[in-house]
């Protein structure tokens, strides 16, 4: 035997506070889930479109060229030259003489 709909409506009227709290709880949960999904999608899009050097490997020649440029302004010149020398000694830089 099914419960009549009038019983359900009367129950909602008698328990207004509980009904409102339940509806607000469900709405808050759904809203939080939607905001988190939007945040994650935005972060993923931002990281994929950025020039993040971790995202794709650099060719060794490009790395050496970047080290040579940055050695004058952002890096310690001795350290950059030591790394470049090691790369050349290992034969990783094509066409470059080992020093």
LINNORZI-V988727 format. One record per helix or strand of 3 or more residues. SS is the DSSP state (a for helix, b for strand). FROM is the first residue (numbers start at 0). TO is the last residue. If there is no record, write none. Layout:
<<SS FROM TO> <SS FROM TO>>
This chain:
<<a 4 13> <a 15 48> <a 59 69> <a 76 88>>
